[in-house]
Amino acid sequence: MSQYTFIASRGLIPELDLTEIMRVMIKDIRHNANFPASLAHLSDETEIMYAKDEQALNGLRIFPCIHPPYDLKHYITIDYIYTLEGTFDAVRIQQFIDYLHSFVTPVEIWSIAFGQGRLPVQHQTIPRAALHCNDMNILNRRQSTHCLTVL
């Protein structure tokens, strides 16, 4: 079974990337103490994606869902679907709540378990002004399907 998280809305919402992944040229990092030996053969003009450490990869990321899992339309029926990625610890959940407060478009936050047939959806609706970190527990639940509508 695989668990996926999404944000859906009836209109466009802002994309977000807090992963701390940078595009850099090999020449700009070749002399760093932690330069990976596996990259030594690359030309100085080669551009790569670089993260200072593994934790930098776990940042919050929201982007249009281009390759949806099979059967996603069974759950999400509105037009704009965004993939939500990251490790949902206390810091990132607060970042996500701050993000949700940065615009007024109503959204549905989905956590969907795929791989064991269609599971029943547990729905909850909350006004944006009443949104709290505890409401985001759906992001860390596994083997179940939840939808939190934020008005």
Secondary structure, DSSP 8 states (H G I E B T S, - for coil): -EEEEEEEESS----EE-S--EEEEHHHHTTSTT--GGGTTS-TT-EEEE-SSGGGGGS-EEEE-SS--TTHHHH--SSEEEEEES---HHHHHHHHHHHTT----EEEEEEEESSS---EEEEEE-GGG--GGGGGGGG--SSEEEEEE-
